[in-house]
Amino acid sequence: MAVFVALGAFLMTLAGGWTAQRVTDRRHLVLGLAGGLMLGVVGLDLLPEALNAAGEEVFGVPAALLLFVAGFLLAHLVERLLAARQAAHGGEEHDGRAPEVGLTAAAAMVGHSAMDGVAIGAAFQVGGGMGLAVALAVIAHDFADGFNTYTITSLYGNARRKAITMLFADAVAPVIGAASTLFFTIPERALGGYLGLFGGVLLYLAAAEILPEAHHEHPARSTLLCTIAGAGFIWLVVGLAGSG
């Protein structure tokens, strides 16, 4: 049942990526929306879940928040290292960005989608009602995952073929994650720590890369409205999932 439900996440992820492809003539709006979606996912979904699952304090600070900061710094470090490596080997850059960074960020999105599948499977182990509630929440925000995976890969100058490959991997990942729960489960505390770490990575991408690029050439009101709409959409998804 969990694997069957995860197929909905597969289709929704592809729908998000397809949408990102179709609006390339409005690139600044796409980036503005992606930034808002990522901000909403981090602040309204990942961090609350991380604090609930791994809220114990380490020297006066919740462990989930420490990992959140670590994730932000890790993303910054990886980007700088990959960019320096690209320059040292004479590799091409796209607007000062190394394509490898985009692929690494997309790979992180794929890993997160796999964990979404694990969450679906684990919830079904608790009960059918819980499983369906978690599955609906995952399916709803996988549209944003697909949208962001394609956008991030393309932003760093990767070919369309690579962006589509990463999108397909992101779509398949929840199905594989759900199937894996037939063999093992992840402790709640470890899952909370992972959510905090991934939240920091995602916030770095949104704040340091996506949003500055969105407003660089087109500092239009419409771009800002797309960012607000993206965050508002995640708020709606989280609210509907919570009320269900």
ROMIGU-874805 format. One record per atom (N, C-alpha, C): x, z, y. Coordinates in steps of 0.05 Angstrom, whole numbers, plus 5000, padded with zeros to 4 digits. Atoms other than C-alpha are relative to their C-alpha. Layout:
XZY;...
END
This chain:
501750004976;500050005000;501750005025;498249984977;505650185048;501349735006;498750264996;509149515037;498049805010;502150194992;502649135045;499450045030;500549944972;501249485111;502349925018;497750084985;508349355134;500149705006;500150284994;506848615130;498649955027;501250024974;502548725192;502250025022;497849974981;508848965228;501749745001;498650255001;512348325204;498849795018;501450204984;507047885236;500150065029;500049924972;506748285300;502749965013;497350044989;514348255309;500449715006;499750284996;514247505301;498449915025;501750064977;508547465352;501450075026;498649924976;512747855402;502349815007;497850184995;518747405393;499149735009;501250264992;514446775398;499250005029;500849984972;511647025463;502449995019;497650004984;518647145491;501149715002;499150284999;520546425473;498449835018;501850184986;514546115505;500050035030;500049954971;515646405574;502850005011;497250014990;522946225584;500249895028;500050114973;521145855648;499550225021;500449774982;519446545677;501850224990;498149825013;525746885653;500050285013;499949754987;525647425706;497650174993;502349855008;518647625687;500250104971;499549915028;520547645613;501850244999;498149785000;526448095628;498750255013;501449774988;522248535674;498150144981;501849895020;517048625620;501550134977;498449885021;522348755567;501150275008;499049744990;525449295610;497950215000;502249805000;518749635619;499250094973;500649945028;517249595545;502050204989;497949835010;523949905528;499950285012;500249744986;523250455580;497750164989;502349865011;516350625554;500450104971;499449925028;518650635481;501750255000;498149785000;524351105498;498650265010;501049764987;520751585545;497450114988;502749925009;513751595514;499750014970;500350015029;515051475441;502450134985;497749915015;522151595415;500850295007;499149734993;524152215455;498050224992;501849795010;517752615442;500150044970;499849985029;518252455368;502650144992;497449895007;525652635367;500050305006;500149714994;524353305401;498350164981;501749875020;518853475352;501450034974;498750005026;523153305292;502650155000;497449874999;529853575316;500350145027;500049864975;528454045373;501750255002;498449764999;533154605354;502349965020;498150024978;538154765409;502950044990;497249985004;545654685408;501350085027;498949894975;548955115462;498149955024;502050014979;542555135502;498649745005;501250274996;540654395496;498849904973;501150115025;535954085444;501849794988;498250195014;539953705392;499249715004;500950274996;535653095401;500949885027;499150094974;537453055475;503049965001;497150045002;544853135460;500649734987;499650265014;544352545412;499049775018;500950204981;540452165465;502249925019;497850054982;546152235514;502349864985;497950125016;551052065459;499449714994;500850275005;547151435443;500449825025;499650154975;547351215516;503049945004;497150044997;554851325520;501249824979;499050175022;555950995453;499549705006;500650284993;552350365476;501849895022;498250084978;556550345539;502849954989;497350035011;562950435500;500249754983;500050235017;561149905449;500049745017;500150244982;559449405504;502749955013;497350044987;566049525540;502149914980;498050085020;570049475476;499749724991;500550285009;566748835453;500749805022;499450184978;567348525522;503149975003;497050014998;574848715525;501249844977;499050145023;575948445455;499549705003;500650284996;572447795473;501949875020;498250114980;576747705535;502849984990;497350005011;583147875498;500549764981;499850225018;581747335447;499149735012;500850254987;579646815498;497249914994;502750085007;572446825477;498349945025;501750074977;566946545521;498250235007;501949804991;562546985563;497749865013;502350114987;555646865590;499250185023;500549834976;554847115662;501450274998;498549755002;560247625647;499350174976;500949855024;556947835581;501149874975;499050115026;559947765512;497649974981;502250045019;555047455462;499950204977;499949815022;557447945409;498450265007;501449764992;554348515450;497049964995;502850065005;547548175446;499350014971;500549995029;548148095371;500150294990;499849725008;550248825363;497550155008;502449874991;544349055405;497649924983;502250105017;539548615365;500150124972;499749885026;542448895301;499050295000;501049734998;540849595326;496950005000;502950035001;533649365338;499049954972;500750055027;533449105267;500150264983;499849745014;535849775241;497750195006;502349834992;530550135281;497449904987;502450105013;525149675252;500050084971;499949915028;527549855182;499150294999;500849724999;526750585201;497050035005;502950004997;519650425224;498649974973;501150035027;518250175154;500250254983;499649745015;521150815125;497950205009;502049814990;516451205171;497349944988;502550085012;510550815144;499850104971;500049925028;512550945072;499950304997;500049715002;513951685084;497250115007;502749904993;507151775118;498049954978;501850055022;503551455059;500650204977;499449805020;507151955014;498550265007;501549764992;503752505055;497049964994;502950055005;496852175051;499249735011;500950264991;493051525061;499350005029;500849994972;490051735128;502450015018;497549994984;496851935156;501549745000;498650255002;499851295130;498849785017;501350214984;494750855164;500450065030;499649934972;495451235230;502849925009;497250074993;503051155230;500349695000;499750295002;502450425208;498849865024;501250124977;497750255265;501850035025;498249954978;502550565315;502449824999;497750175004;508450185286;499349715005;500850284997;504749525283;499649935030;500550054971;502549595356;502649975016;497750024983;509449715384;502149814988;498250205010;512849205338;499949745015;500250234982;510348675386;502350025021;497949954980;515048995437;502849974987;497450025014;520649025385;500849714997;499450285003;520148285371;500749865026;499650104973;519748115444;502850075010;497449914990;525848535461;502449894983;497850115017;530048295401;500749725008;499550284992;529347565421;501250005028;499150004972;530347725495;502950095002;497349894999;536648145485;502049804989;498150195012;539947635439;500549775018;499850244983;538547065487;501450085027;498849924974;540647465549;503049985000;497050005002;547847505525;501149734993;499050265003;548346755517;500249894971;500050095027;547246695442;498149764997;501650245004;544346035416;497250084990;502849955008;536845995403;499850054970;500149975029;538245935329;500750294992;499249735006;541746615328;497850205009;502149824991;536146935369;497650004981;502250025019;530946675320;500850144974;499149865025;535146925261;499750305003;500249714996;535447625291;497150085002;502949944999;527947595306;498950024972;501150005027;526447425233;501050244985;499049765013;531047985209;498550245009;501449774989;527448465255;497250014989;502750015012;520748235226;500050094971;499849935028;522948315154;500750304996;498949735004;526248995165;497950224994;502049795007;519749425165;499149984971;500950045028;517649125098;502150124981;497949895017;524449295068;500150315003;500049714996;524249995099;497850144985;502349885014;517350135071;500550004970;499450025029;519549895002;502050204991;497849825008;525650345003;499050284995;501149725004;521250975006;499050044972;500649965029;519550844933;502350144986;497749895013;526551094918;501250255014;498949774986;528351614972;498350065025;501249924974;525851985034;502250115018;498149914980;529452175098;499050275011;500849744989;529452915120;499049975029;501150024973;525353025183;502150055022;498049934979;531253335221;501949765004;498350234997;535652735206;498649775014;501550214987;530152265228;499850055030;500249934972;529352635293;502649955015;497450054988;536852595307;500449705004;499750294997;536751845294;498349905023;501850104978;530851745342;501350065027;498749934975;534652115397;502349825006;497750184997;540951705386;499149725008;500950274994;537251045385;498649985027;501249994973;533251245447;502149975022;497950034981;539751315485;501149725002;499050285001;542150625463;498049825014;502150184989;535550305482;499850045031;500149954971;535450645551;502349875014;497750144988;542450385565;499549715003;500550294999;540449675549;497949945022;502150044980;534249735593;501050045028;499249934973;537450075653;502549865010;497450124992;544449765653;500149704997;499850285005;542949065629;497549845006;502550164998;535748825625;498950015028;501349994974;532849085690;501749905023;498350124978;538848925736;499949704999;500150295003;538748215708;497349895009;502750094993;531248155718;499749985031;500449994971;531748335792;502349875016;497650114987;538447995807;499349755016;500650254987;535947295823;497149985011;502850014992;528547435831;499050295005;500949734994;527448105865;497150005010;502750054992;520047935867;498250244992;501949795007;514148405866;498849964972;501250065026;511548045804;501850114978;498149895020;517948255766;499650304997;500549715001;516748985784;497450064987;502649955012;509448935764;500249964970;499650045029;511648655696;501350244987;498749765010;516249255687;498050234997;502049795001;510649735703;498049954978;502050075020;505849355658;501250054972;498849955026;510849405600;500050294993;500149725005;511450155607;497250104996;502849935003;503950215615;498849924973;500950095026;502749815552;500850204978;499149805020;506950305511;498550265003;501649764996;503250885542;497349974987;502650055013;496750565519;500250014970;499750005029;499350455449;500450294990;499549725008;501951175444;497450175002;502549854997;495351445471;497949944979;502050085020;491051045423;500950104972;499049905026;495551245364;499550304998;500449715000;495051975384;497150084997;502849945002;487551965392;498849934973;501050075026;486751625325;500950204979;
END
